[in-house]
Amino acid sequence: MKKSNENNRKIPLPLYNSLPIIEIIGNREITIEGSTGVLKYESDNIKVNTKSMVVSIEGRNLQLKFLSSSSLVVEGVILSLEFIM
């Protein structure tokens, strides 16, 4: 008797496709994949636009370590992270 693969189907969730992937290393570095641009760039606040939200990073001595068309790395002393819908 063959088992049905119906229960093993993956259902795509559109919500997850539009969310950014964020990796935080301690309070010193944040990688954001899925960015669409930098809205604000100051040493104490960086705001990053994504498809579904704005990510606001507050801290001290913040700077962009890496920037590409769809991802970026921020380094510095990270004090808070806010998701603005």
TIMI-2910 file (N, C-alpha, C, CB; in pm, 1 decimal, decimal comma, always signed):
<rs>
+----------+----------+----------+----------+----------+----------+----------+----------+----------+----------+----------+----------+------+
!      n_x !      n_y !      n_z !     ca_x !     ca_y !     ca_z !      c_x !      c_y !      c_z !     cb_x !     cb_y !     cb_z ! resn !
+----------+----------+----------+----------+----------+----------+----------+----------+----------+----------+----------+----------+------+
!    +84,1 !   -118,0 !     +0,0 !     +0,0 !     +0,0 !     +0,0 !    +89,1 !   +125,1 !     +0,0 !    -95,9 !     -0,6 !   +122,6 !  Met !
!    +65,6 !   +214,9 !    -96,5 !   +143,4 !   +336,7 !   -108,4 !    +88,4 !   +445,0 !    -17,4 !   +145,2 !   +384,7 !   -252,4 !  Lys !
!   +180,8 !   +517,9 !    +44,6 !   +138,6 !   +628,7 !   +129,2 !   +111,4 !   +750,7 !    +42,1 !   +245,8 !   +660,5 !   +236,8 !  Lys !
!    +12,1 !   +824,8 !    +79,6 !    -22,4 !   +946,2 !     +6,4 !    +73,1 !  +1059,2 !    +43,9 !   -168,4 !   +987,3 !    +34,9 !  Ser !
!   +114,6 !  +1134,6 !    -55,9 !   +201,0 !  +1249,8 !    -32,1 !   +122,0 !  +1376,2 !     -3,1 !   +290,9 !  +1272,4 !   -151,0 !  Asn !
!    -10,9 !  +1363,3 !     +5,0 !    -94,7 !  +1480,1 !    +28,5 !    -61,6 !  +1548,1 !   +159,2 !   -239,8 !  +1441,3 !    +27,0 !  Glu !
!    -30,8 !  +1472,7 !   +262,7 !     -1,2 !  +1531,2 !   +392,9 !   +136,6 !  +1595,4 !   +396,8 !    -11,4 !  +1425,8 !   +500,6 !  Asn !
!   +222,6 !  +1563,8 !   +300,7 !   +357,9 !  +1615,9 !   +299,8 !   +374,7 !  +1739,1 !   +213,1 !   +451,3 !  +1510,5 !   +254,1 !  Asn !
!   +268,9 !  +1791,3 !   +156,8 !   +277,4 !  +1910,3 !    +72,6 !   +307,9 !  +2033,1 !   +156,9 !   +147,0 !  +1930,7 !     -5,8 !  Arg !
!   +394,6 !  +2116,6 !   +103,5 !   +425,5 !  +2241,9 !   +170,7 !   +331,2 !  +2349,3 !   +119,9 !   +573,2 !  +2282,8 !   +148,3 !  Lys !
!   +274,0 !  +2421,5 !   +211,9 !   +183,5 !  +2529,4 !   +175,7 !   +261,4 !  +2660,2 !   +185,0 !    +56,6 !  +2531,5 !   +268,1 !  Ile !
!   +277,1 !  +2731,2 !    +73,5 !   +351,3 !  +2857,9 !    +80,4 !   +272,6 !  +2961,9 !   +158,9 !   +382,3 !  +2910,7 !    -61,1 !  Pro !
!   +340,9 !  +3030,3 !   +246,2 !   +277,8 !  +3135,1 !   +325,0 !   +329,5 !  +3270,5 !   +275,3 !   +306,5 !  +3115,9 !   +478,1 !  Leu !
!   +245,4 !  +3346,2 !   +207,3 !   +290,0 !  +3472,0 !   +150,2 !   +344,6 !  +3569,3 !   +254,1 !   +177,4 !  +3536,1 !    +76,4 !  Pro !
!   +295,6 !  +3561,3 !   +377,5 !   +342,0 !  +3650,0 !   +483,0 !   +491,4 !  +3633,4 !   +506,6 !   +265,1 !  +3623,9 !   +611,9 !  Leu !
!   +539,0 !  +3510,9 !   +508,9 !   +679,4 !  +3485,9 !   +536,4 !   +769,5 !  +3525,5 !   +420,2 !   +699,8 !  +3340,6 !   +569,4 !  Tyr !
!   +717,9 !  +3527,6 !   +300,8 !   +798,8 !  +3567,1 !   +185,1 !   +835,9 !  +3714,7 !   +188,3 !   +724,4 !  +3536,3 !    +56,6 !  Asn !
!   +753,9 !  +3796,5 !   +253,5 !   +780,3 !  +3939,9 !   +254,6 !   +855,8 !  +3985,3 !   +379,6 !   +650,2 !  +4015,5 !   +243,8 !  Ser !
!   +877,4 !  +3897,2 !   +476,2 !   +947,0 !  +3936,1 !   +597,9 !  +1097,9 !  +3932,4 !   +578,5 !   +906,9 !  +3845,3 !   +713,3 !  Leu !
!  +1167,8 !  +4028,0 !   +638,5 !  +1313,8 !  +4025,6 !   +628,0 !  +1372,5 !  +3916,1 !   +716,5 !  +1373,0 !  +4162,4 !   +666,6 !  Pro !
!  +1490,6 !  +3871,5 !   +682,4 !  +1565,1 !  +3776,9 !   +766,3 !  +1668,6 !  +3859,2 !   +841,4 !  +1633,0 !  +3660,8 !   +680,5 !  Ile !
!  +1662,6 !  +3854,1 !   +973,9 !  +1749,4 !  +3936,4 !  +1057,3 !  +1834,2 !  +3846,4 !  +1146,0 !  +1666,6 !  +4035,5 !  +1142,9 !  Ile !
!  +1965,0 !  +3867,9 !  +1142,2 !  +2058,2 !  +3792,9 !  +1225,8 !  +2129,9 !  +3893,2 !  +1315,0 !  +2160,2 !  +3709,5 !  +1139,2 !  Glu !
!  +2125,9 !  +3868,4 !  +1446,1 !  +2188,6 !  +3958,3 !  +1542,3 !  +2301,8 !  +3883,6 !  +1611,5 !  +2084,9 !  +4011,5 !  +1646,1 !  Ile !
!  +2419,6 !  +3943,4 !  +1613,3 !  +2534,4 !  +3884,6 !  +1680,7 !  +2564,5 !  +3972,4 !  +1801,7 !  +2659,2 !  +3873,0 !  +1584,5 !  Ile !
!  +2528,0 !  +3921,6 !  +1920,0 !  +2546,0 !  +3998,8 !  +2043,1 !  +2474,8 !  +4131,7 !  +2033,3 !  +2694,4 !  +4020,8 !  +2072,4 !  Gly !
!  +2540,0 !  +4236,5 !  +2080,2 !  +2485,2 !  +4371,1 !  +2060,9 !  +2579,8 !  +4454,1 !  +1973,7 !  +2462,0 !  +4441,4 !  +2197,9 !  Asn !
!  +2653,6 !  +4383,8 !  +1885,2 !  +2754,8 !  +4449,6 !  +1802,9 !  +2727,3 !  +4447,3 !  +1652,2 !  +2886,0 !  +4386,1 !  +1828,4 !  Arg !
!  +2643,6 !  +4355,7 !  +1603,8 !  +2625,9 !  +4345,4 !  +1458,2 !  +2488,1 !  +4290,4 !  +1423,9 !  +2734,8 !  +4256,0 !  +1396,7 !  Glu !
!  +2426,7 !  +4348,5 !  +1322,3 !  +2296,5 !  +4303,2 !  +1270,6 !  +2307,5 !  +4288,9 !  +1119,7 !  +2181,0 !  +4403,1 !  +1309,1 !  Ile !
!  +2262,9 !  +4173,3 !  +1068,3 !  +2252,2 !  +4150,6 !   +924,6 !  +2104,1 !  +4147,5 !   +888,9 !  +2324,1 !  +4017,5 !   +881,8 !  Thr !
!  +2065,1 !  +4223,6 !   +788,8 !  +1926,4 !  +4225,8 !   +742,6 !  +1925,7 !  +4186,2 !   +595,8 !  +1860,5 !  +4366,8 !   +763,8 !  Ile !
!  +1860,0 !  +4074,3 !   +565,9 !  +1841,1 !  +4030,0 !   +427,7 !  +1698,0 !  +4061,9 !   +388,1 !  +1871,9 !  +3876,7 !   +411,1 !  Glu !
!  +1681,1 !  +4116,9 !   +270,5 !  +1547,9 !  +4155,8 !   +224,0 !  +1526,0 !  +4305,1 !   +236,8 !  +1440,8 !  +4081,3 !   +301,6 !  Gly !
!  +1633,6 !  +4381,4 !   +249,2 !  +1618,4 !  +4526,9 !   +258,4 !  +1594,4 !  +4584,8 !   +118,8 !  +1744,3 !  +4591,8 !   +323,7 !  Ser !
!  +1521,7 !  +4695,1 !   +116,2 !  +1496,8 !  +4763,6 !    -10,4 !  +1556,9 !  +4903,6 !    -11,8 !  +1347,4 !  +4771,5 !    -37,3 !  Thr !
!  +1623,8 !  +4940,5 !    +96,1 !  +1690,1 !  +5070,7 !    +99,6 !  +1710,4 !  +5121,4 !   +240,4 !  +1610,9 !  +5171,4 !    +21,1 !  Gly !
!  +1799,9 !  +5217,7 !   +254,1 !  +1827,2 !  +5282,3 !   +382,6 !  +1751,2 !  +5414,3 !   +384,5 !  +1981,9 !  +5304,9 !   +405,0 !  Val !
!  +1665,5 !  +5432,0 !   +484,4 !  +1585,1 !  +5553,3 !   +495,4 !  +1653,4 !  +5661,7 !   +578,1 !  +1450,9 !  +5520,5 !   +556,0 !  Leu !
!  +1729,5 !  +5619,6 !   +679,0 !  +1797,7 !  +5714,6 !   +766,6 !  +1932,4 !  +5655,7 !   +804,3 !  +1712,6 !  +5746,6 !   +894,0 !  Lys !
!  +2035,6 !  +5739,6 !   +802,2 !  +2169,6 !  +5691,7 !   +834,8 !  +2239,4 !  +5794,0 !   +922,8 !  +2251,9 !  +5664,7 !   +706,3 !  Tyr !
!  +2240,9 !  +5769,2 !  +1052,5 !  +2310,4 !  +5852,4 !  +1149,4 !  +2386,5 !  +5760,6 !  +1243,3 !  +2211,4 !  +5944,4 !  +1227,8 !  Glu !
!  +2481,6 !  +5815,5 !  +1317,1 !  +2565,0 !  +5731,1 !  +1403,9 !  +2487,4 !  +5671,9 !  +1521,1 !  +2682,1 !  +5811,3 !  +1456,9 !  Ser !
!  +2368,8 !  +5728,4 !  +1552,6 !  +2289,7 !  +5674,2 !  +1663,4 !  +2157,7 !  +5610,3 !  +1617,7 !  +2260,5 !  +5784,3 !  +1763,2 !  Asp !
!  +2125,7 !  +5618,6 !  +1488,6 !  +2001,3 !  +5559,0 !  +1438,6 !  +2012,4 !  +5529,1 !  +1288,9 !  +1881,2 !  +5653,1 !  +1465,7 !  Asn !
!  +1979,6 !  +5405,4 !  +1253,4 !  +1973,7 !  +5365,4 !  +1112,7 !  +1836,9 !  +5302,7 !  +1089,7 !  +2090,4 !  +5265,3 !  +1075,0 !  Ile !
!  +1764,6 !  +5351,6 !   +989,3 !  +1634,1 !  +5295,2 !   +953,1 !  +1646,1 !  +5229,8 !   +816,7 !  +1522,5 !  +5404,7 !   +952,5 !  Lys !
!  +1601,5 !  +5104,4 !   +811,2 !  +1611,4 !  +5023,2 !   +690,3 !  +1471,4 !  +4986,9 !   +643,4 !  +1696,2 !  +4895,3 !   +715,3 !  Val !
!  +1443,2 !  +5011,4 !   +517,2 !  +1314,4 !  +4974,7 !   +459,2 !  +1319,9 !  +4830,5 !   +408,6 !  +1276,2 !  +5071,7 !   +344,3 !  Asn !
!  +1210,5 !  +4755,1 !   +430,7 !  +1194,4 !  +4621,7 !   +374,1 !  +1058,0 !  +4617,1 !   +307,3 !  +1208,6 !  +4509,8 !   +483,7 !  Thr !
!  +1023,8 !  +4504,7 !   +248,2 !   +895,1 !  +4493,1 !   +178,4 !   +776,2 !  +4510,2 !   +272,7 !   +885,7 !  +4358,2 !   +108,7 !  Lys !
!   +790,6 !  +4467,1 !   +398,3 !   +675,2 !  +4465,1 !   +487,1 !   +684,0 !  +4557,8 !   +606,9 !   +654,4 !  +4328,8 !   +535,1 !  Ser !
!   +802,1 !  +4617,5 !   +633,9 !   +816,0 !  +4701,0 !   +752,1 !   +943,2 !  +4784,0 !   +742,0 !   +817,2 !  +4615,2 !   +879,8 !  Met !
!   +957,3 !  +4874,5 !   +836,7 !  +1081,1 !  +4950,7 !   +852,9 !  +1148,0 !  +4898,8 !   +980,0 !  +1054,0 !  +5107,5 !   +860,7 !  Val !
!  +1277,1 !  +4870,9 !   +971,4 !  +1353,8 !  +4824,6 !  +1086,6 !  +1439,4 !  +4941,5 !  +1133,6 !  +1442,2 !  +4698,8 !  +1051,3 !  Val !
!  +1419,0 !  +4983,5 !  +1258,6 !  +1493,1 !  +5094,7 !  +1315,9 !  +1592,4 !  +5040,1 !  +1418,2 !  +1397,0 !  +5198,4 !  +1381,1 !  Ser !
!  +1719,5 !  +5073,9 !  +1399,0 !  +1826,3 !  +5028,5 !  +1487,2 !  +1880,3 !  +5151,2 !  +1559,7 !  +1940,0 !  +4953,6 !  +1407,4 !  Ile !
!  +1877,8 !  +5147,7 !  +1692,9 !  +1932,8 !  +5258,0 !  +1771,2 !  +2054,5 !  +5209,7 !  +1846,0 !  +1828,1 !  +5315,2 !  +1869,0 !  Glu !
!  +2154,9 !  +5297,4 !  +1857,7 !  +2275,8 !  +5258,7 !  +1928,3 !  +2379,5 !  +5368,5 !  +1926,1 !  +2333,1 !  +5133,2 !  +1869,0 !  Gly !
!  +2505,3 !  +5328,6 !  +1940,2 !  +2617,5 !  +5421,8 !  +1938,9 !  +2719,1 !  +5376,2 !  +1834,6 !  +2683,3 !  +5431,9 !  +2079,6 !  Arg !
!  +2777,6 !  +5473,3 !  +1766,1 !  +2879,8 !  +5446,0 !  +1664,8 !  +2832,6 !  +5346,3 !  +1558,6 !  +3005,4 !  +5393,3 !  +1731,5 !  Asn !
!  +2706,5 !  +5358,0 !  +1516,8 !  +2652,1 !  +5268,1 !  +1415,6 !  +2708,2 !  +5305,0 !  +1278,8 !  +2497,5 !  +5273,4 !  +1414,4 !  Leu !
!  +2740,2 !  +5204,1 !  +1201,7 !  +2785,6 !  +5225,9 !  +1064,9 !  +2752,5 !  +5104,3 !   +979,0 !  +2937,1 !  +5254,9 !  +1061,6 !  Gln !
!  +2739,9 !  +5128,3 !   +849,1 !  +2715,7 !  +5019,6 !   +754,9 !  +2848,8 !  +4952,3 !   +724,2 !  +2647,3 !  +5071,6 !   +624,2 !  Leu !
!  +2855,8 !  +4825,3 !   +755,9 !  +2976,4 !  +4747,9 !   +727,5 !  +2970,2 !  +4691,2 !   +586,3 !  +2993,8 !  +4634,2 !   +830,4 !  Lys !
!  +2847,4 !  +4658,9 !   +540,7 !  +2825,0 !  +4600,0 !   +408,5 !  +2689,5 !  +4644,5 !   +358,4 !  +2834,1 !  +4444,7 !   +412,7 !  Phe !
!  +2678,5 !  +4674,1 !   +228,9 !  +2552,4 !  +4714,8 !   +168,3 !  +2544,8 !  +4660,0 !    +26,5 !  +2537,8 !  +4869,0 !   +168,4 !  Leu !
!  +2435,6 !  +4590,0 !     -3,8 !  +2408,7 !  +4544,3 !   -140,0 !  +2264,8 !  +4580,1 !   -173,6 !  +2433,9 !  +4389,9 !   -155,2 !  Ser !
!  +2216,6 !  +4537,2 !   -287,8 !  +2080,9 !  +4572,8 !   -330,4 !  +1973,1 !  +4506,8 !   -245,7 !  +2061,0 !  +4534,9 !   -475,0 !  Ser !
!  +2005,6 !  +4398,5 !   -173,2 !  +1901,6 !  +4330,7 !    -95,2 !  +1942,7 !  +4295,8 !    +47,9 !  +1861,0 !  +4205,7 !   -165,6 !  Ser !
!  +2062,0 !  +4333,6 !    +89,4 !  +2102,7 !  +4304,6 !   +227,0 !  +2203,9 !  +4406,2 !   +275,4 !  +2160,8 !  +4163,4 !   +237,7 !  Ser !
!  +2220,4 !  +4410,8 !   +407,6 !  +2317,3 !  +4501,3 !   +467,5 !  +2359,8 !  +4448,8 !   +603,4 !  +2259,4 !  +4643,0 !   +480,1 !  Leu !
!  +2474,1 !  +4500,2 !   +648,3 !  +2525,6 !  +4466,6 !   +780,7 !  +2553,7 !  +4597,4 !   +852,4 !  +2654,7 !  +4376,5 !   +772,4 !  Val !
!  +2499,1 !  +4610,9 !   +973,7 !  +2521,9 !  +4727,7 !  +1057,8 !  +2606,9 !  +4683,7 !  +1175,7 !  +2387,1 !  +4791,9 !  +1105,7 !  Val !
!  +2709,9 !  +4762,3 !  +1207,2 !  +2790,0 !  +4731,5 !  +1324,8 !  +2799,7 !  +4854,0 !  +1413,4 !  +2930,0 !  +4682,5 !  +1284,7 !  Glu !
!  +2827,1 !  +4829,4 !  +1540,2 !  +2835,3 !  +4933,4 !  +1641,5 !  +2778,5 !  +4877,5 !  +1770,8 !  +2759,2 !  +5062,4 !  +1597,5 !  Gly !
!  +2750,4 !  +4964,4 !  +1865,4 !  +2687,1 !  +4922,1 !  +1990,9 !  +2536,4 !  +4935,5 !  +1972,4 !  +2737,9 !  +5007,9 !  +2114,4 !  Val !
!  +2467,4 !  +4822,5 !  +1965,9 !  +2323,8 !  +4821,4 !  +1937,9 !  +2247,9 !  +4822,8 !  +2069,9 !  +2283,9 !  +4697,2 !  +1852,3 !  Ile !
!  +2163,4 !  +4924,4 !  +2086,9 !  +2086,9 !  +4939,5 !  +2210,2 !  +1943,2 !  +4893,4 !  +2195,1 !  +2089,3 !  +5082,9 !  +2255,2 !  Leu !
!  +1883,0 !  +4913,8 !  +2077,4 !  +1744,8 !  +4869,7 !  +2058,3 !  +1717,0 !  +4845,1 !  +1910,0 !  +1645,9 !  +4974,4 !  +2114,9 !  Ser !
!  +1615,1 !  +4764,2 !  +1888,9 !  +1569,9 !  +4728,2 !  +1754,6 !  +1419,1 !  +4741,6 !  +1754,0 !  +1615,1 !  +4582,8 !  +1713,8 !  Leu !
!  +1365,2 !  +4817,7 !  +1657,6 !  +1222,1 !  +4841,6 !  +1651,5 !  +1169,1 !  +4806,9 !  +1513,3 !  +1189,8 !  +4987,2 !  +1686,5 !  Glu !
!  +1052,1 !  +4744,4 !  +1509,8 !   +986,7 !  +4708,4 !  +1385,1 !   +866,2 !  +4800,6 !  +1367,6 !   +943,9 !  +4557,3 !  +1384,2 !  Phe !
!   +867,5 !  +4881,0 !  +1262,8 !   +761,2 !  +4977,6 !  +1237,9 !   +679,6 !  +4928,1 !  +1119,3 !   +818,8 !  +5120,8 !  +1211,2 !  Ile !
!   +551,9 !  +4904,1 !  +1143,0 !   +463,9 !  +4851,0 !  +1038,3 !   +400,1 !  +4962,8 !   +960,3 !   +356,1 !  +4761,4 !  +1098,1 !  Met !
+----------+----------+----------+----------+----------+----------+----------+----------+----------+----------+----------+----------+------+
</rs>
